[in-house]
Amino acid sequence: MNLLLAQVFALLSSLCLLISFWQKKRKNILFFQMLDSLFDVFQYIFLGAYTASLISLLGSTRAYFFSKFNKKVFLYIFLLLYIISAIITFNGLITVIPLIAALIYTVVIWNKKEKYIRLYSILVFILWLTHDILVEAYVSSIVDLVIIISNSIAIYKIDLKEKKIK
């Protein structure tokens, strides 16, 4: 039953995440990613992946703070909170993968450039794909692949093709 509930939350999370990368404005990207992370909290709790759950909770909070505040101190606070959360829930390599993904992504979305959010998310989702396969997050694993492909298309259509037209 827990595995099934995890997949339902993963589906809701994934829809929000896919929508986020097709947004042109950083504020909208962060809004949908806040929702994505909230659904992920429950997905990973049901899978027993507590580091990923805590990192997702921090991710939702981070998306909110980054959309409202422009102080660099929040960047450092969230980087530190991610490291602390991984230490508290440490369980080997399975803990390190979402930590690295969260650290990279935090720096990327702080940058505020939508094209870099789309570009570096490909690396981040390769890490999440690895993690999701290991914790049996089947829906998320499939969507991680879709996001990698979708972001590649979005980069072409939004970041590269629009530049050629102008």
DSSP file (Angstrom, degrees, kcal/mol; ACC not computed):
  #  RESIDUE AA STRUCTURE BP1 BP2  ACC     N-H-->O    O-->H-N    N-H-->O    O-->H-N    TCO  KAPPA ALPHA  PHI   PSI    X-CA   Y-CA   Z-CA
    1    1 A M     >        0   0    0      0, 0.0     4,-2.6     0, 0.0     5,-0.2   0.000 360.0 360.0 360.0 -41.7    0.0    0.0    0.0
    2    2 A N  H  >  +     0   0    0      1,-0.2     4,-2.4     2,-0.2     5,-0.2   0.893 360.0  52.7 -62.3 -38.8    2.8    2.4    0.9
    3    3 A L  H  > S+     0   0    0      2,-0.2     4,-1.7     1,-0.2    -1,-0.2   0.902 110.4  47.7 -63.8 -40.4    4.5    1.8   -2.5
    4    4 A L  H  > S+     0   0    0      2,-0.2     4,-1.9     1,-0.2    -2,-0.2   0.924 111.9  48.8 -66.4 -45.2    1.2    2.6   -4.3
    5    5 A L  H  X S+     0   0    0     -4,-2.6     4,-2.4     1,-0.2     5,-0.2   0.893 108.9  54.9 -61.0 -39.3    0.7    5.8   -2.3
    6    6 A A  H  X S+     0   0    0     -4,-2.4     4,-2.1     1,-0.2    -1,-0.2   0.905 107.3  49.5 -60.1 -41.4    4.2    6.8   -3.0
    7    7 A Q  H  X S+     0   0    0     -4,-1.7     4,-2.0     2,-0.2    -1,-0.2   0.858 108.4  53.2 -69.1 -34.6    3.6    6.4   -6.8
    8    8 A V  H  X S+     0   0    0     -4,-1.9     4,-2.0     2,-0.2    -2,-0.2   0.942 112.0  44.6 -63.8 -47.6    0.4    8.5   -6.6
    9    9 A F  H  X S+     0   0    0     -4,-2.4     4,-2.6     1,-0.2    -2,-0.2   0.863 110.9  55.6 -64.5 -34.1    2.3   11.4   -4.8
   10   10 A A  H  X S+     0   0    0     -4,-2.1     4,-2.8    -5,-0.2    -1,-0.2   0.888 105.6  51.6 -64.2 -38.5    5.1   11.0   -7.4
   11   11 A L  H  X S+     0   0    0     -4,-2.0     4,-2.1     2,-0.2    -2,-0.2   0.931 111.7  45.7 -64.4 -45.4    2.7   11.4  -10.2
   12   12 A L  H  X S+     0   0    0     -4,-2.0     4,-1.7     1,-0.2    -2,-0.2   0.923 114.9  48.6 -62.6 -44.2    1.3   14.7   -8.7
   13   13 A S  H  X S+     0   0    0     -4,-2.6     4,-2.3     1,-0.2    -2,-0.2   0.925 110.1  51.8 -59.3 -46.4    4.8   15.9   -8.0
   14   14 A S  H  X S+     0   0    0     -4,-2.8     4,-2.8     1,-0.2     5,-0.2   0.871 105.3  53.9 -64.0 -39.6    6.0   15.0  -11.5
   15   15 A L  H  X S+     0   0    0     -4,-2.1     4,-2.1     1,-0.2    -1,-0.2   0.930 110.6  47.2 -60.8 -44.4    3.2   16.9  -13.2
   16   16 A C  H  X S+     0   0    0     -4,-1.7     4,-2.0     1,-0.2    -2,-0.2   0.912 112.9  49.3 -62.8 -41.9    4.1   20.1  -11.2
   17   17 A L  H  X S+     0   0    0     -4,-2.3     4,-1.4     2,-0.2    -2,-0.2   0.922 109.8  49.8 -66.2 -44.4    7.8   19.6  -12.0
   18   18 A L  H  < S+     0   0    0     -4,-2.8     4,-0.5     1,-0.2     3,-0.2   0.916 111.9  49.1 -60.1 -42.6    7.2   19.2  -15.8
   19   19 A I  H >< S+     0   0    0     -4,-2.1     3,-1.2    -5,-0.2    -1,-0.2   0.876 104.2  62.2 -62.7 -37.2    5.0   22.3  -15.8
   20   20 A S  H >< S+     0   0    0     -4,-2.0     3,-1.5     1,-0.3    -1,-0.2   0.880  98.1  53.4 -60.2 -41.0    7.6   24.3  -14.0
   21   21 A F  T 3< S+     0   0    0     -4,-1.4    -1,-0.3     1,-0.3    -2,-0.2   0.621 102.7  58.6 -75.4 -10.3   10.3   23.9  -16.6
   22   22 A W  T <  S+     0   0    0     -3,-1.2     2,-0.3    -4,-0.5    -1,-0.3   0.359  83.2 106.0 -96.5   5.0    8.1   25.3  -19.3
   23   23 A Q    <   -     0   0    0     -3,-1.5     6,-0.0    -4,-0.2    -3,-0.0  -0.631  60.0-153.5 -83.5 142.6    7.5   28.5  -17.5
   24   24 A K  S    S+     0   0    0     -2,-0.3     2,-0.4     5,-0.0    90,-0.2   0.754  75.9  67.4 -85.6 -25.3    9.3   31.6  -18.8
   25   25 A K  S  > S-     0   0    0      1,-0.1     4,-2.1    89,-0.1     3,-0.4  -0.810  75.4-138.0-103.4 137.1    9.4   33.5  -15.5
   26   26 A R  H  > S+     0   0    0     -2,-0.4     4,-2.8     1,-0.2     5,-0.2   0.866 104.0  59.8 -56.2 -40.4   11.5   32.3  -12.6
   27   27 A K  H  > S+     0   0    0      1,-0.2     4,-1.8     2,-0.2    -1,-0.2   0.899 108.4  43.9 -57.5 -43.1    8.7   33.2  -10.1
   28   28 A N  H  > S+     0   0    0     -3,-0.4     4,-2.1     2,-0.2     5,-0.2   0.870 110.9  54.4 -71.5 -37.8    6.4   30.7  -11.9
   29   29 A I  H  X S+     0   0    0     -4,-2.1     4,-1.8     1,-0.2    -2,-0.2   0.946 111.0  46.4 -57.5 -48.2    9.1   28.0  -12.1
   30   30 A L  H  X S+     0   0    0     -4,-2.8     4,-1.9     1,-0.2    -2,-0.2   0.856 108.2  56.0 -66.5 -36.0    9.6   28.3   -8.3
   31   31 A F  H  X S+     0   0    0     -4,-1.8     4,-1.7    -5,-0.2    -1,-0.2   0.953 111.3  42.3 -61.0 -49.9    5.9   28.2   -7.6
   32   32 A F  H  X S+     0   0    0     -4,-2.1     4,-2.3     1,-0.2    -1,-0.2   0.827 113.4  53.2 -68.5 -30.0    5.4   24.9   -9.4
   33   33 A Q  H  X S+     0   0    0     -4,-1.8     4,-2.4    -5,-0.2    -1,-0.2   0.796 103.6  56.9 -74.9 -26.9    8.6   23.5   -7.9
   34   34 A M  H  X S+     0   0    0     -4,-1.9     4,-1.8     2,-0.2    -2,-0.2   0.933 110.5  44.1 -64.5 -45.4    7.3   24.4   -4.5
   35   35 A L  H  X S+     0   0    0     -4,-1.7     4,-2.1     2,-0.2     5,-0.2   0.918 111.6  54.3 -63.4 -43.9    4.3   22.2   -5.2
   36   36 A D  H  X S+     0   0    0     -4,-2.3     4,-2.1     1,-0.2    -2,-0.2   0.932 108.9  47.9 -54.6 -49.2    6.5   19.5   -6.7
   37   37 A S  H  X S+     0   0    0     -4,-2.4     4,-1.8     1,-0.2    -1,-0.2   0.861 107.5  55.6 -65.4 -36.2    8.6   19.3   -3.5
   38   38 A L  H  X S+     0   0    0     -4,-1.8     4,-1.0     1,-0.2    -1,-0.2   0.924 110.0  45.4 -63.0 -43.4    5.6   19.2   -1.2
   39   39 A F  H  X S+     0   0    0     -4,-2.1     4,-2.0     1,-0.2     3,-0.2   0.874 109.4  57.1 -65.9 -35.8    4.3   16.1   -3.0
   40   40 A D  H  X S+     0   0    0     -4,-2.1     4,-2.8    -5,-0.2     5,-0.3   0.848  95.4  64.9 -63.6 -34.3    7.8   14.6   -3.0
   41   41 A V  H  X S+     0   0    0     -4,-1.8     4,-1.7     1,-0.2    -1,-0.2   0.942 108.4  39.9 -52.4 -49.1    7.9   14.9    0.8
   42   42 A F  H  X S+     0   0    0     -4,-1.0     4,-2.3    -3,-0.2    -1,-0.2   0.886 112.0  56.2 -71.4 -39.2    5.0   12.3    1.0
   43   43 A Q  H  X S+     0   0    0     -4,-2.0     4,-1.1     1,-0.2    -2,-0.2   0.953 111.7  42.7 -55.1 -50.3    6.3   10.2   -1.8
   44   44 A Y  H  X>S+     0   0    0     -4,-2.8     5,-2.5     1,-0.2     4,-0.6   0.803 109.7  56.6 -73.6 -28.5    9.7    9.7   -0.1
   45   45 A I  H ><5S+     0   0    0     -4,-1.7     3,-1.2    -5,-0.3    -1,-0.2   0.947 107.6  49.3 -62.3 -46.9    8.2    9.2    3.4
   46   46 A F  H 3<5S+     0   0    0     -4,-2.3    -2,-0.2     1,-0.3    -1,-0.2   0.766 113.0  47.8 -64.2 -24.6    6.1    6.3    2.0
   47   47 A L  H 3<5S-     0   0    0     -4,-1.1    -1,-0.3    -5,-0.2    -2,-0.2   0.507 112.8-118.4 -91.3  -5.9    9.2    4.8    0.4
   48   48 A G  T <<5S+     0   0    0     -3,-1.2     2,-1.2    -4,-0.6    -3,-0.2   0.687  70.7 137.1  75.5  18.0   11.3    5.2    3.6
   49   49 A A     >< +     0   0    0     -5,-2.5     4,-1.9     1,-0.2    -1,-0.2  -0.686  22.4 168.7 -96.4  79.6   13.7    7.6    1.9
   50   50 A Y  H  >  +     0   0    0     -2,-1.2     4,-2.5     1,-0.2     5,-0.2   0.809  69.2  54.3 -72.5 -32.0   13.9   10.0    4.7
   51   51 A T  H  > S+     0   0    0     38,-0.3     4,-2.8     2,-0.2    -1,-0.2   0.950 111.4  46.3 -62.8 -47.3   16.9   12.1    3.5
   52   52 A A  H  > S+     0   0    0      1,-0.2     4,-2.2     2,-0.2    -2,-0.2   0.874 112.1  52.1 -62.9 -36.6   15.1   12.7    0.2
   53   53 A S  H  X S+     0   0    0     -4,-1.9     4,-2.2     2,-0.2    -1,-0.2   0.939 112.6  43.7 -64.8 -46.9   11.9   13.6    2.1
   54   54 A L  H  X S+     0   0    0     -4,-2.5     4,-2.4     2,-0.2    -2,-0.2   0.896 113.7  51.0 -65.9 -40.0   13.7   16.1    4.3
   55   55 A I  H  X S+     0   0    0     -4,-2.8     4,-2.2     1,-0.2    -1,-0.2   0.879 109.6  51.3 -64.4 -37.4   15.5   17.5    1.3
   56   56 A S  H  X S+     0   0    0     -4,-2.2     4,-2.2     2,-0.2    -2,-0.2   0.897 108.4  51.0 -66.3 -40.2   12.2   17.8   -0.5
   57   57 A L  H  X S+     0   0    0     -4,-2.2     4,-2.0     1,-0.2    -2,-0.2   0.926 112.8  45.8 -61.7 -44.4   10.7   19.7    2.4
   58   58 A L  H  X S+     0   0    0     -4,-2.4     4,-3.0     1,-0.2    -2,-0.2   0.866 109.2  57.1 -64.7 -35.7   13.7   22.1    2.4
   59   59 A G  H  X S+     0   0    0     -4,-2.2     4,-2.4     2,-0.2    -2,-0.2   0.887 106.5  48.1 -62.9 -40.0   13.3   22.4   -1.4
   60   60 A S  H  X S+     0   0    0     -4,-2.2     4,-1.9     2,-0.2    -1,-0.2   0.925 114.2  46.1 -65.8 -44.2    9.7   23.6   -1.0
   61   61 A T  H  X S+     0   0    0     -4,-2.0     4,-2.7     1,-0.2    -2,-0.2   0.901 111.9  52.3 -63.7 -41.7   10.8   26.1    1.6
   62   62 A R  H  X S+     0   0    0     -4,-3.0     4,-3.1     1,-0.2     5,-0.3   0.918 106.6  52.5 -60.9 -45.2   13.7   27.2   -0.5
   63   63 A A  H  X S+     0   0    0     -4,-2.4     4,-1.4     1,-0.2    -1,-0.2   0.905 111.6  47.5 -59.3 -41.3   11.5   27.8   -3.6
   64   64 A Y  H  X S+     0   0    0     -4,-1.9     4,-1.2     2,-0.2     3,-0.3   0.963 114.7  44.3 -64.2 -51.8    9.2   30.0   -1.4
   65   65 A F  H  X S+     0   0    0     -4,-2.7     4,-3.1     1,-0.2     3,-0.5   0.897 112.6  51.6 -62.5 -41.2   12.1   32.0    0.1
   66   66 A F  H  < S+     0   0    0     -4,-3.1    -1,-0.2     1,-0.2    -2,-0.2   0.798 109.5  50.7 -68.0 -27.1   13.9   32.4   -3.2
   67   67 A S  H  < S+     0   0    0     -4,-1.4    -1,-0.2    -3,-0.3    -2,-0.2   0.732 121.6  32.7 -80.3 -20.2   10.8   33.7   -4.9
   68   68 A K  H  < S+     0   0    0     -4,-1.2     2,-0.3    -3,-0.5    -2,-0.2   0.747 117.0  47.0-104.5 -31.2   10.2   36.3   -2.1
   69   69 A F     <  -     0   0    0     -4,-3.1    -1,-0.1    -5,-0.2     0, 0.0  -0.889  49.2-165.6-124.2 147.4   13.6   37.3   -0.9
   70   70 A N        +     0   0    0     -2,-0.3     2,-0.5    -3,-0.1    -4,-0.1  -0.070  48.1 124.7-118.8  31.3   16.8   38.4   -2.7
   71   71 A K    >>  -     0   0    0      1,-0.1     3,-1.7     4,-0.0     4,-0.5  -0.812  57.1-142.5 -99.6 131.3   19.3   38.1    0.2
   72   72 A K  H >> S+     0   0    0     -2,-0.5     4,-1.5     1,-0.3     3,-0.7   0.729  94.4  76.5 -63.5 -21.8   22.3   35.9   -0.4
   73   73 A V  H 3> S+     0   0    0      1,-0.2     4,-2.4     2,-0.2    -1,-0.3   0.842  88.8  58.7 -58.5 -32.3   22.2   34.8    3.2
   74   74 A F  H <> S+     0   0    0     -3,-1.7     4,-2.4     2,-0.2    -1,-0.2   0.846 100.4  56.3 -67.5 -32.6   19.2   32.5    2.3
   75   75 A L  H <X S+     0   0    0     -3,-0.7     4,-2.2    -4,-0.5    -1,-0.2   0.959 111.8  41.8 -59.4 -50.5   21.5   30.8   -0.3
   76   76 A Y  H  X S+     0   0    0     -4,-1.5     4,-2.4     1,-0.2    -2,-0.2   0.872 112.2  54.8 -67.2 -38.0   24.0   29.9    2.5
   77   77 A I  H  X S+     0   0    0     -4,-2.4     4,-2.6     1,-0.2    -1,-0.2   0.937 111.0  44.8 -60.8 -46.5   21.3   29.0    5.0
   78   78 A F  H  X S+     0   0    0     -4,-2.4     4,-2.3     2,-0.2    -2,-0.2   0.884 111.0  52.8 -69.8 -36.9   19.7   26.5    2.6
   79   79 A L  H  X S+     0   0    0     -4,-2.2     4,-1.8    -5,-0.2    -1,-0.2   0.934 113.2  45.2 -60.0 -44.2   23.1   25.0    1.6
   80   80 A L  H  X S+     0   0    0     -4,-2.4     4,-2.6     1,-0.2    -2,-0.2   0.906 111.0  52.9 -65.3 -42.9   23.9   24.5    5.3
   81   81 A L  H  X S+     0   0    0     -4,-2.6     4,-2.6     1,-0.2    -1,-0.2   0.876 107.4  52.2 -62.0 -37.9   20.4   23.1    6.0
   82   82 A Y  H  X S+     0   0    0     -4,-2.3     4,-2.1     2,-0.2    -1,-0.2   0.931 110.5  47.4 -63.0 -44.7   20.8   20.5    3.2
   83   83 A I  H  X S+     0   0    0     -4,-1.8     4,-2.0     1,-0.2    -2,-0.2   0.926 113.2  48.3 -63.5 -44.5   24.2   19.4    4.6
   84   84 A I  H  X S+     0   0    0     -4,-2.6     4,-2.6     1,-0.2    -1,-0.2   0.916 110.1  52.0 -61.9 -43.6   22.7   19.1    8.2
   85   85 A S  H  X S+     0   0    0     -4,-2.6     4,-1.9     1,-0.2    -1,-0.2   0.883 109.7  49.4 -62.7 -37.6   19.7   17.2    6.9
   86   86 A A  H  < S+     0   0    0     -4,-2.1    -1,-0.2     2,-0.2    -2,-0.2   0.865 111.2  49.5 -69.3 -35.5   21.9   14.7    5.1
   87   87 A I  H >< S+     0   0    0     -4,-2.0     3,-1.0     2,-0.2    -2,-0.2   0.931 111.3  49.0 -66.7 -45.1   24.1   14.2    8.2
   88   88 A I  H 3< S+     0   0    0     -4,-2.6    -2,-0.2     1,-0.2    -1,-0.2   0.874 122.8  32.2 -62.2 -39.0   21.0   13.7   10.4
   89   89 A T  T 3< S+     0   0    0     -4,-1.9   -38,-0.3    -5,-0.2    -1,-0.2   0.158  85.2 159.4-105.7  18.1   19.5   11.1    8.1
   90   90 A F    <   +     0   0    0     -3,-1.0     3,-0.1    -4,-0.2    -3,-0.1  -0.114   7.9 158.0 -52.8 131.4   22.8    9.6    6.8
   91   91 A N    >   -     0   0    0      1,-0.6     3,-0.6    -5,-0.1    -1,-0.1  -0.191  57.1 -90.3-148.1  45.0   22.3    6.1    5.3
   92   92 A G  T >> S-     0   0    0      1,-0.2     3,-2.0     2,-0.2     4,-1.0  -0.411  87.4 -17.1  81.9-156.3   25.3    5.7    2.9
   93   93 A L  H 3> S+     0   0    0      1,-0.3     4,-1.9     2,-0.2    -1,-0.2   0.806 127.3  68.9 -56.8 -33.6   25.5    6.6   -0.8
   94   94 A I  H <4 S+     0   0    0     -3,-0.6    -1,-0.3     1,-0.2    -2,-0.2   0.753 102.4  47.4 -59.5 -23.6   21.7    6.8   -1.0
   95   95 A T  H <> S+     0   0    0     -3,-2.0     4,-1.2     2,-0.1    -1,-0.2   0.828 107.7  54.5 -82.7 -36.5   21.9    9.9    1.2
   96   96 A V  H  X S+     0   0    0     -4,-1.0     4,-2.7     1,-0.2     5,-0.2   0.845  97.9  63.2 -71.1 -35.4   24.7   11.6   -0.7
   97   97 A I  H  X S+     0   0    0     -4,-1.9     4,-2.2     1,-0.2    -1,-0.2   0.952 107.7  39.2 -60.6 -54.0   23.0   11.5   -4.1
   98   98 A P  H  > S+     0   0    0      0, 0.0     4,-2.6     0, 0.0    -1,-0.2   0.835 113.9  57.9 -67.0 -27.5   20.0   13.8   -3.2
   99   99 A L  H  X S+     0   0    0     -4,-1.2     4,-2.6     2,-0.2    -2,-0.2   0.957 108.3  44.0 -62.9 -49.9   22.3   16.0   -1.2
  100  100 A I  H  X S+     0   0    0     -4,-2.7     4,-2.5     1,-0.2     5,-0.2   0.918 114.0  51.0 -61.5 -43.3   24.5   16.7   -4.2
  101  101 A A  H  X S+     0   0    0     -4,-2.2     4,-2.5    -5,-0.2    -1,-0.2   0.919 112.0  47.0 -59.6 -44.0   21.5   17.2   -6.4
  102  102 A A  H  X S+     0   0    0     -4,-2.6     4,-2.3     2,-0.2    -2,-0.2   0.893 111.5  50.3 -67.0 -40.4   20.0   19.7   -3.9
  103  103 A L  H  X S+     0   0    0     -4,-2.6     4,-1.8     2,-0.2    -2,-0.2   0.940 113.8  44.8 -63.6 -46.8   23.3   21.6   -3.4
  104  104 A I  H  X S+     0   0    0     -4,-2.5     4,-2.2     1,-0.2    -2,-0.2   0.950 115.2  47.4 -60.9 -48.9   23.7   22.0   -7.2
  105  105 A Y  H  X S+     0   0    0     -4,-2.5     4,-2.8    -5,-0.2     5,-0.3   0.851 107.3  56.8 -66.0 -34.3   20.1   23.0   -7.8
  106  106 A T  H  X S+     0   0    0     -4,-2.3     4,-1.4     1,-0.2    -1,-0.2   0.927 110.2  44.3 -61.7 -45.1   20.1   25.5   -4.9
  107  107 A V  H  X S+     0   0    0     -4,-1.8     4,-1.2     2,-0.2    -2,-0.2   0.896 113.3  52.7 -65.6 -39.6   23.0   27.4   -6.5
  108  108 A V  H  < S+     0   0    0     -4,-2.2     4,-0.5     1,-0.2     3,-0.4   0.931 111.0  43.6 -64.8 -47.2   21.5   27.2   -9.9
  109  109 A I  H >< S+     0   0    0     -4,-2.8     3,-0.6     1,-0.2    -1,-0.2   0.754 107.0  60.9 -75.7 -19.6   18.1   28.6   -9.0
  110  110 A W  H 3< S+     0   0    0     -4,-1.4    -1,-0.2    -5,-0.3    -2,-0.2   0.851  91.6  69.7 -67.0 -32.0   19.7   31.3   -6.9
  111  111 A N  T 3< S-     0   0    0     -4,-1.2    -1,-0.2    -3,-0.4    -2,-0.2   0.775  93.8-147.3 -55.6 -30.3   21.4   32.5  -10.1
  112  112 A K    <   +     0   0    0     -3,-0.6     2,-0.7    -4,-0.5   -86,-0.2   0.454  54.7 126.2  76.3   2.7   17.9   33.6  -11.3
  113  113 A K    >>  -     0   0    0     -5,-0.4     4,-1.8     1,-0.2     3,-0.8  -0.840  50.7-154.1 -98.2 115.5   18.6   32.9  -15.0
  114  114 A E  H 3> S+     0   0    0     -2,-0.7     4,-2.2     1,-0.3     5,-0.2   0.843  92.1  57.4 -57.1 -38.1   15.8   30.6  -16.3
  115  115 A K  H 3> S+     0   0    0      1,-0.2     4,-2.3     2,-0.2    -1,-0.3   0.861 107.1  48.6 -65.2 -33.6   18.0   29.1  -19.0
  116  116 A Y  H <> S+     0   0    0     -3,-0.8     4,-2.7     2,-0.2     5,-0.4   0.840 107.0  56.3 -73.5 -32.3   20.5   27.9  -16.4
  117  117 A I  H  X S+     0   0    0     -4,-1.8     4,-1.2     1,-0.2    -2,-0.2   0.947 112.7  41.9 -60.3 -47.1   17.7   26.5  -14.4
  118  118 A R  H  X S+     0   0    0     -4,-2.2     4,-0.6     2,-0.2    -2,-0.2   0.921 117.8  47.2 -65.1 -44.1   16.6   24.4  -17.4
  119  119 A L  H >X S+     0   0    0     -4,-2.3     3,-1.3     1,-0.2     4,-0.5   0.962 115.8  39.9 -66.2 -54.9   20.2   23.5  -18.4
  120  120 A Y  H 3X S+     0   0    0     -4,-2.7     4,-2.1     1,-0.3     3,-0.2   0.700 100.9  73.6 -73.2 -17.4   21.7   22.4  -15.0
  121  121 A S  H 3X S+     0   0    0     -4,-1.2     4,-2.8    -5,-0.4    -1,-0.3   0.786  86.7  65.8 -65.2 -23.6   18.5   20.6  -14.0
  122  122 A I  H <X S+     0   0    0     -3,-1.3     4,-1.3    -4,-0.6    -1,-0.2   0.949 105.0  42.1 -61.3 -47.8   19.5   18.0  -16.6
  123  123 A L  H  X S+     0   0    0     -4,-0.5     4,-1.8    -3,-0.2     3,-0.3   0.925 114.3  52.4 -62.3 -44.7   22.5   17.1  -14.4
  124  124 A V  H  X S+     0   0    0     -4,-2.1     4,-2.3     1,-0.2    -2,-0.2   0.894 109.4  48.7 -60.0 -41.0   20.4   17.3  -11.2
  125  125 A F  H  X S+     0   0    0     -4,-2.8     4,-2.1     2,-0.2    -1,-0.2   0.712 103.5  59.5 -78.8 -18.6   17.8   15.0  -12.6
  126  126 A I  H  X S+     0   0    0     -4,-1.3     4,-1.8    -3,-0.3    -1,-0.2   0.898 109.2  46.0 -66.8 -40.7   20.4   12.4  -13.7
  127  127 A L  H  X S+     0   0    0     -4,-1.8     4,-2.3     2,-0.2    -2,-0.2   0.934 113.5  47.8 -64.9 -46.0   21.3   12.3  -10.0
  128  128 A W  H  X S+     0   0    0     -4,-2.3     4,-3.5     1,-0.2     5,-0.2   0.879 107.7  56.9 -63.5 -36.5   17.7   12.1   -8.9
  129  129 A L  H  X S+     0   0    0     -4,-2.1     4,-2.2     2,-0.2    -1,-0.2   0.934 107.5  47.9 -58.7 -46.3   17.1    9.3  -11.5
  130  130 A T  H  X S+     0   0    0     -4,-1.8     4,-1.8     1,-0.2    -2,-0.2   0.940 115.3  45.0 -58.6 -48.6   19.9    7.3   -9.9
  131  131 A H  H  X S+     0   0    0     -4,-2.3     4,-1.8     1,-0.2    -2,-0.2   0.932 111.6  52.0 -61.4 -47.6   18.4    7.9   -6.5
  132  132 A D  H  <>S+     0   0    0     -4,-3.5     5,-2.8     1,-0.2     4,-0.4   0.842 107.8  51.4 -64.7 -34.2   14.8    7.1   -7.5
  133  133 A I  H ><5S+     0   0    0     -4,-2.2     3,-1.0    -5,-0.2    -1,-0.2   0.926 110.1  50.5 -64.4 -43.4   15.8    3.8   -9.1
  134  134 A L  H 3<5S+     0   0    0     -4,-1.8    -2,-0.2     1,-0.2    -1,-0.2   0.815 114.7  41.8 -66.4 -31.3   17.5    2.8   -5.9
  135  135 A V  T 3<5S-     0   0    0     -4,-1.8    -1,-0.2    -5,-0.1    -2,-0.2   0.318 114.4-112.1 -99.8   8.7   14.6    3.7   -3.7
  136  136 A E  T < 5 +     0   0    0     -3,-1.0     2,-1.6    -4,-0.4     3,-0.2   0.819  61.0 154.4  66.2  34.2   11.9    2.2   -6.0
  137  137 A A     >< +     0   0    0     -5,-2.8     4,-2.4     1,-0.2    -1,-0.2  -0.645  15.2 171.5 -88.1  77.9   10.4    5.5   -6.9
  138  138 A Y  H  >  +     0   0    0     -2,-1.6     4,-2.1     1,-0.2     5,-0.2   0.904  69.8  45.9 -63.3 -47.9    9.2    4.1  -10.2
  139  139 A V  H  > S+     0   0    0      1,-0.2     4,-2.5    -3,-0.2    -1,-0.2   0.930 114.6  49.3 -62.3 -44.0    7.0    7.0  -11.4
  140  140 A S  H  > S+     0   0    0      1,-0.2     4,-2.8     2,-0.2    -1,-0.2   0.875 107.6  55.1 -63.1 -37.0    9.7    9.5  -10.4
  141  141 A S  H  X S+     0   0    0     -4,-2.4     4,-1.7     2,-0.2    -1,-0.2   0.934 110.6  44.8 -61.7 -45.6   12.3    7.5  -12.3
  142  142 A I  H  X S+     0   0    0     -4,-2.1     4,-2.1     1,-0.2    -2,-0.2   0.925 115.2  47.9 -63.1 -44.2   10.3    7.6  -15.5
  143  143 A V  H  X S+     0   0    0     -4,-2.5     4,-3.2     1,-0.2     5,-0.2   0.847 103.9  60.7 -69.2 -33.1    9.5   11.3  -15.0
  144  144 A D  H  X S+     0   0    0     -4,-2.8     4,-2.1     2,-0.2    -1,-0.2   0.932 108.1  45.5 -56.8 -44.2   13.2   12.0  -14.3
  145  145 A L  H  X S+     0   0    0     -4,-1.7     4,-2.1     2,-0.2    -2,-0.2   0.917 112.6  50.1 -63.6 -43.1   13.9   10.7  -17.8
  146  146 A V  H  X S+     0   0    0     -4,-2.1     4,-3.7     1,-0.2    -2,-0.2   0.903 110.0  51.3 -61.8 -41.1   11.0   12.7  -19.3
  147  147 A I  H  X S+     0   0    0     -4,-3.2     4,-3.2     2,-0.2     5,-0.3   0.898 107.1  52.7 -64.9 -40.7   12.3   15.8  -17.6
  148  148 A I  H  X S+     0   0    0     -4,-2.1     4,-1.4    -5,-0.2    -1,-0.2   0.936 116.5  39.7 -59.3 -45.5   15.8   15.4  -19.0
  149  149 A I  H  X S+     0   0    0     -4,-2.1     4,-2.1     2,-0.2    -2,-0.2   0.933 116.6  50.2 -68.2 -46.6   14.3   15.1  -22.5
  150  150 A S  H  X S+     0   0    0     -4,-3.7     4,-3.0     1,-0.2    -2,-0.2   0.901 110.1  49.7 -60.3 -43.1   11.7   17.8  -21.9
  151  151 A N  H  X S+     0   0    0     -4,-3.2     4,-2.7     2,-0.2    -1,-0.2   0.858 107.6  54.6 -66.8 -33.8   14.3   20.3  -20.6
  152  152 A S  H  X S+     0   0    0     -4,-1.4     4,-1.8    -5,-0.3    -1,-0.2   0.922 112.0  44.0 -63.0 -42.5   16.5   19.6  -23.6
  153  153 A I  H  X S+     0   0    0     -4,-2.1     4,-3.1     2,-0.2     5,-0.2   0.918 113.1  51.4 -67.1 -43.3   13.6   20.5  -25.8
  154  154 A A  H  X>S+     0   0    0     -4,-3.0     4,-3.2     1,-0.2     5,-0.9   0.893 107.6  53.0 -61.7 -40.0   12.7   23.5  -23.7
  155  155 A I  I  X>S+     0   0    0     -4,-2.7     5,-2.2     3,-0.2     4,-1.0   0.928 113.1  44.6 -60.0 -44.4   16.3   24.7  -23.9
  156  156 A Y  I  <>S+     0   0    0     -4,-1.8     5,-3.6     3,-0.2     6,-0.3   0.958 121.1  37.3 -63.9 -50.7   16.1   24.5  -27.7
  157  157 A K  I  <>S+     0   0    0     -4,-3.1     5,-0.5     3,-0.2    -2,-0.2   0.892 130.1  27.0 -72.9 -40.5   12.7   26.1  -28.1
  158  158 A I  I  <5S+     0   0    0     -4,-3.2    -3,-0.2    -5,-0.2    -2,-0.1   0.893 132.3  27.3 -91.3 -43.9   12.9   28.8  -25.4
  159  159 A D  I  <<S+     0   0    0     -4,-1.0     4,-0.3    -5,-0.9    -3,-0.2   0.859 131.4  25.0 -93.5 -37.9   16.6   29.5  -25.0
  160  160 A L  I  ><S+     0   0    0     -5,-2.2     4,-1.6    -4,-0.2    -3,-0.2   0.904 121.8  45.5 -95.5 -48.8   18.2   28.8  -28.4
  161  161 A K  I  ><S+     0   0    0     -5,-3.6     4,-1.7    -6,-0.3    -4,-0.2   0.902 111.6  52.4 -66.0 -42.0   15.5   29.1  -31.0
  162  162 A E  H  ><S+     0   0    0     -5,-0.5     4,-1.6    -6,-0.3    -1,-0.2   0.856 107.5  53.8 -63.0 -33.6   14.1   32.4  -29.6
  163  163 A K  H  4 S+     0   0    0     -4,-0.3    -1,-0.2     1,-0.2    -2,-0.2   0.893 107.0  50.9 -66.1 -38.5   17.6   33.8  -29.7
  164  164 A K  H  < S+     0   0    0     -4,-1.6    -2,-0.2     1,-0.2    -1,-0.2   0.860 109.1  51.6 -66.8 -35.0   18.0   32.9  -33.4
  165  165 A I  H  <        0   0    0     -4,-1.7    -1,-0.2     1,-0.2    -2,-0.2   0.864 360.0 360.0 -70.1 -37.0   14.6   34.6  -34.2
  166  166 A K     <        0   0    0     -4,-1.6    -1,-0.2    -5,-0.1    -2,-0.2   0.473 360.0 360.0 -71.4 360.0   15.6   37.9  -32.6
